[in-house]
Amino acid sequence: MTNSDPTALPDPWHSLHELLAAMDAEIEQVYAERDIEGVRPRFAYPLIRLAHTGPLTIHELAKSLDRSHSAISQTINAMLKEDLVTSEPGPDARTRRIDLSERGRSLVPFLEAEWRATHATVAELDSEIPNAMTAVVAEVRRALERRSMRQRILHHLVEPPR
């Protein structure tokens, strides 16, 4: 342990996490105002994808959404609890095929409309601010392609003596 607590400094991630959480909370308010209960913004992407692809294994769904298997598995478990999807045995004992439940299928038209409205909102926000969020994210990605986060951390890392 060192003499100074590094967590006492302002967290550079805090404002970004807070912003994303606030935006998700407002999307959830849109759902609540339409009496859609138990649906979270992170459910929209897999529900819409399943509506267009039909049943997929968790691996296939994760790959199609460019998400980790773990993240999609957790999302699927949460959606199962809300009766948005079904899970049946897959082609082998290790896999499950995920499909929309009746409830999930009934929500897809609204979720697609909300998805489009959210994308239009992001474009609107991008036009109102000096540095568009989408452009900033692209710039950060390019910077990390030039020199990875890991490389940057290692450059600044001063390890304590053993």
Helices and strands as residue ranges (DSSP letters): G 6-8, H 14-33, H 41-53, E 56-57, H 58-65, H 69-81, E 85-89, E 96-100, H 102-128, H 133-146, H 149-156
